[in-house]
Structures are given as C-alpha cells and as structure tokens.
Amino acid sequence: MASKMPKWKKVMARIMARNMSWPEKILWSRIRDRKIGIRFYKQKPLLGYIADFWCPAAALVVEVDGSQHLTNKKYDANRDAVFAQRGIITMRFTAQTVMNNTAAVVALIADKVRRRT
C-alpha cells in the first residue's frame, strides 16, 4: 500500500517514531514484536499520511489521539475516509484511555486483528 511520499514526510515519520508520546510508547510496548500475534509498524507513512501504528496483514491503523486531535477532527475524518476507500480500518483511542485502560485497548486491537485476518 505504499504510495509516493514526499521525502520530508518520511523524515517526519522517523522523527515521530523516535519521539513518541508516553501513551504511544505504552501501547507500542504491548503490540510490538508480534506480541499480539501479528506485526505492527510504528509511525508508518501510508497513503500520504503518517499512521501511529499500521498492521498491513489486517489492513488496520491504530491511532492514539492526544489533545491536538480536538482541533483536527476534519483532518482526521478526511484521513480516515482515504484509508477506508482502500479497505483500511482506523481504530482511535484517546491518550487518556490508553494510559488508564491499556489492557482493554490491547484486547480490542487483538480482537479486531483476529476478525480481519
């Protein structure tokens, strides 16, 4: 599902991968290295956007929404629509939910992966 991505976005994805938020780090520690049975990538350039976490086998994007997403709802909706046009499901969790209910978030992701693979 690779698309032509401007070089600056690829650089930005690498910077974002090195500087993940605390909730992103927590979630990444629980889904990386096939811990839920399938491979995820972090801060992956995808269709002109950068996905927090991408699982190609399940065509699944997982987003951890911090406070910046409160003002970017239209951008997020457009982005999710682009993904949906390609059969990609987006799961969104607030940073607070990830911090307070990590196990439940991971269980929801694992369930979605099982149903899509």
Contact map, one row per residue, 1 for C-alpha under 8 A:
111000000000000000000000000000000000000000000110000000000000000000000000000000000000000000000000000000000000000000000
111100000000000000000000000000000000000000001110000000000000000000000000000000000000000000000000000000000000000000000
111110000000000000000000000000000000000000000111000000000000000000000000000000000000000000000000000000000000000000000
011111000000000000000000000000000000000000000011000000000000000000000000000000000000000000000000000000000000000000000
001111101100000000000000000000000000000000001011000000000000000000000000000000000000000000000000000000000000000000000
000111111100000000000000000000000000000000000000000000000000000000000000000000000000000000000000000000000000000000000
000011111110000000000000000000000000000000000000000000000000000000000000000000000000000000000000000000000000000000000
000001111111000000000000000000000000000000000000000000000000000000000000000000000000000000000000000000000000000000000
000011111111100000000000000000000000000000001000010000000000000000000000000000000000000000000000000000000000000000000
000011111111110000000000000000000000000000001000000000000000000000000000000000000000000000000000000000000000000000000
000000111111111000000000000000000000000000000000000000000000000000000000000000000000000000000000000000000000000000000
000000011111111100000000000000000000000000000000000000000000000000000000000000000000000000000000000000000000000000000
000000001111111110000000000000000000000000111000010000000000000000000000000000000000000000000000000000000000000000000
000000000111111111000000000000000000000000100000000000000000000000000000000000000000000000000000000000000000000000000
000000000011111111100000000000000000000000000000000000000000000000000000000000000000000000000000000000000000000000000
000000000001111111110000000000000000000000100000000000000000000000000000000000000000000000000000000000000000000000000
000000000000111111110000000000000000000001100000000000000000000000000000000000000000000000000000000000000000000000000
000000000000011111110000000000000000000000000000000000000000000000000000000000000000000000000000000000000000000000000
000000000000001111111000000000000000000000000000000000000000000000000000000000000000000000000000000000000000000000000
000000000000000111111101100000000000000000000000000000000000000000000000000000000000000000000000000000000000000000000
000000000000000000111111100000000000000000000000000000000000000000000000000000000000000000000000000000000000000000000
000000000000000000011111110000000000000000000000000000000000000000000000000000000000000000000000000000000000000000000
000000000000000000001111111000000000000000000000000000000000000100000000000000000000000000000011011000000000000000000
000000000000000000011111111100000000000000000000000100000000000100000000000000000000000000000010000000000000000000000
000000000000000000011111111110000000000000000000000000000000000000000000000000000000000000000000000000000000000000000
000000000000000000000111111111000000000000000000000000000000000000000000000000000000000000000000011001000000000000000
000000000000000000000011111111100000000000000000000000000000000000000000000000000000000000000000010001000100000000000
000000000000000000000001111111110000000001000000000000000000000000000000000000000000000000000000000000000000000000000
000000000000000000000000111111110000000000000000000000000000000000000000000000000000000000000000000000000000000000000
000000000000000000000000011111110011000000000000000000000000000000000000000000000000000000000000000000000100000000000
000000000000000000000000001111111111001100000000000000000000000000000000000000000000000000000000000000000100000000000
000000000000000000000000000111111110001110000000000000000000000000000000000000000000000000000000000000000000000000000
000000000000000000000000000000111110011100000000000000000000000000000000000000000000000000000000000000000000000000000
000000000000000000000000000000111111111100000000000000000000000000000000000000000000000000000000000000000000000000000
000000000000000000000000000001111111110000000000000000000000000000000000000000000000000000000000000000000000000000000
000000000000000000000000000001100111110000000000000000000000000000000000000000000000000000000000000000000000010000000
000000000000000000000000000000000111111000000000000000000000000000000000000000000000000000000000000000000000000000000
000000000000000000000000000000001111111100000000000000101000000000000000000000000000000000000000000000000000000010000
000000000000000000000000000000111100111110000000000000111000000000000000000000000000000000000000000000000000000000000
000000000000000000000000000000111100011111000000000011110000000000000000000000000000000000000000000000000000000000000
000000000000000000000000000000010000001111110000000011100000000000000000000000000000000000000000000000000000000000000
000000000000000010000000000100000000000111110000001111000000000000000000000000000000000000000000000000000000000000000
000000000000110110000000000000000000000011111000011111000000000000000000000000000000000000000000000000000000000000000
000000000000100000000000000000000000000011111100011111000000000000000000000000000000000000000000000000000000000000000
010010001100100000000000000000000000000000111111111000000000000000000000000000000000000000000000000000000000000000000
111000000000000000000000000000000000000000011111111000000000000000000000000000000000000000000000000000000000000000000
111110000000000000000000000000000000000000001111100000000000000000000000000000000110000000000000000000000000000000000
001110000000000000000000000000000000000000001111110000000000000000000000000000000000000000000000000000000000000000000
000000000000000000000000000000000000000000001111111000000000000000000000000000100000000000000000000000000000000000000
000000001000100000000000000000000000000000111101111100000000000000000000000000000000000000000000000000000000000000000
000000000000000000000000000000000000000001111100111111000000111000000000000000000000000000000000000000000000000000000
000000000000000000000001000000000000000001110000011111000000111100000000000000000000000000000000000000000000000000000
000000000000000000000000000000000000000111110000001111100000111000000000000000000000000000000000000000000000000000000
000000000000000000000000000000000000000111110000001111110011110000000000000000000000000000000000000000000000000000000
000000000000000000000000000000000000011110000000000011111111100000000000000000000000000000000000000000000000000000000
000000000000000000000000000000000000001100000000000001111111000000000000000000000000000000000000000000000000000000000
000000000000000000000000000000000000011000000000000000111111000000000000000000000000000000000000000000000000000000001
000000000000000000000000000000000000000000000000000000111111000000000000000000000000000000000000000000000000000010011
000000000000000000000000000000000000000000000000000001111111100000000000000000000000001110000000000000000000000000010
000000000000000000000000000000000000000000000000000001111111110000000000000000000000000111100000000000000000000010000
000000000000000000000000000000000000000000000000001111100011111000000000000000000000000111100000000000000000000000000
000000000000000000000000000000000000000000000000001111000001111100000000000000000000000001111000000000000000000000000
000000000000000000000000000000000000000000000000001110000000111110000000000000000000000001111000000000000000000000000
000000000000000000000011000000000000000000000000000100000000011111000000000000000000000000011110010000000000000000000
000000000000000000000000000000000000000000000000000000000000001111111000000000000000000000011110000000000000000000000
000000000000000000000000000000000000000000000000000000000000000111111100000000000000000000000110000000000000000000000
000000000000000000000000000000000000000000000000000000000000000011111110000000000000000000000000000000000000000000000
000000000000000000000000000000000000000000000000000000000000000011111111000000000000000000000000000000000000000000000
000000000000000000000000000000000000000000000000000000000000000011111111100100000000000000000000000000000000000000000
000000000000000000000000000000000000000000000000000000000000000001111111100000000000000000000000000000000000000000000
000000000000000000000000000000000000000000000000000000000000000000111111100000000000000000000000000000000000000000000
000000000000000000000000000000000000000000000000000000000000000000011111111100000000000000000000000000000000000000000
000000000000000000000000000000000000000000000000000000000000000000001111111110000000000000000000000000000000000000000
000000000000000000000000000000000000000000000000000000000000000000000001111111000000000000000000000000000000000000000
000000000000000000000000000000000000000000000000000000000000000000000001111111100000000000000000000000000000000000000
000000000000000000000000000000000000000000000000000000000000000000001001111111110000000000000000000000000000000000000
000000000000000000000000000000000000000000000000000000000000000000000000111111111000000000000000000000000000000000000
000000000000000000000000000000000000000000000000000000000000000000000000011111111100000000000000000000000000000000000
000000000000000000000000000000000000000000000000100000000000000000000000001111111110000000000000000000000000000000000
000000000000000000000000000000000000000000000000000000000000000000000000000111111111000011000000000000000000000000000
000000000000000000000000000000000000000000000000000000000000000000000000000011111111100000000000000000000000000000000
000000000000000000000000000000000000000000000010000000000000000000000000000001111111110000000000000000000000000000000
000000000000000000000000000000000000000000000010000000000000000000000000000000111111111111000000000000000000000000000
000000000000000000000000000000000000000000000000000000000000000000000000000000011111111111000000000000000000000000000
000000000000000000000000000000000000000000000000000000000000000000000000000000001111111100000000000000000000000000000
000000000000000000000000000000000000000000000000000000000000000000000000000000000111111100000000000000000000000000000
000000000000000000000000000000000000000000000000000000000010000000000000000000000011111110000000000000000000000000000
000000000000000000000000000000000000000000000000000000000011100000000000000000000011111111000000000000000000000000000
000000000000000000000000000000000000000000000000000000000011100000000000000000010011001111100000000000000000000000000
000000000000000000000000000000000000000000000000000000000001111000000000000000010011000111110000000000000000000000000
000000000000000000000000000000000000000000000000000000000001111000000000000000000000000011111000000000000000100000000
000000000000000000000000000000000000000000000000000000000000011110000000000000000000000001111100000000000000000000000
000000000000000000000000000000000000000000000000000000000000011110000000000000000000000000111110110000001000000000000
000000000000000000000000000000000000000000000000000000000000000111000000000000000000000000011111110000000000000000000
000000000000000000000011000000000000000000000000000000000000000111000000000000000000000000001111111000000000000000000
000000000000000000000010000000000000000000000000000000000000000000000000000000000000000000000111111100000000000000000
000000000000000000000000000000000000000000000000000000000000000000000000000000000000000000001111111111001000000000000
000000000000000000000010011000000000000000000000000000000000000100000000000000000000000000001111111111001000000000000
000000000000000000000010010000000000000000000000000000000000000000000000000000000000000000000011111111000000000000000
000000000000000000000000000000000000000000000000000000000000000000000000000000000000000000000001111111000000000000000
000000000000000000000000000000000000000000000000000000000000000000000000000000000000000000000000111111111000000000000
000000000000000000000000011000000000000000000000000000000000000000000000000000000000000000000000111111111100000000000
000000000000000000000000000000000000000000000000000000000000000000000000000000000000000000000000000011111110000000000
000000000000000000000000000000000000000000000000000000000000000000000000000000000000000000000000000011111111000000000
000000000000000000000000000000000000000000000000000000000000000000000000000000000000000000001000110011111111100000000
000000000000000000000000001001100000000000000000000000000000000000000000000000000000000000000000000001111111110000000
000000000000000000000000000000000000000000000000000000000000000000000000000000000000000000000000000000111111111000000
000000000000000000000000000000000000000000000000000000000000000000000000000000000000000000000000000000011111111100000
000000000000000000000000000000000000000000000000000000000000000000000000000000000000000000100000000000001111111110000
000000000000000000000000000000000001000000000000000000000000000000000000000000000000000000000000000000000111111111000
000000000000000000000000000000000000000000000000000000000000000000000000000000000000000000000000000000000011111111100
000000000000000000000000000000000000000000000000000000000000000000000000000000000000000000000000000000000001111111110
000000000000000000000000000000000000010000000000000000000101000000000000000000000000000000000000000000000000111111111
000000000000000000000000000000000000000000000000000000000000000000000000000000000000000000000000000000000000011111111
000000000000000000000000000000000000000000000000000000000000000000000000000000000000000000000000000000000000001111111
000000000000000000000000000000000000000000000000000000000110000000000000000000000000000000000000000000000000000111111
000000000000000000000000000000000000000000000000000000001100000000000000000000000000000000000000000000000000000011111
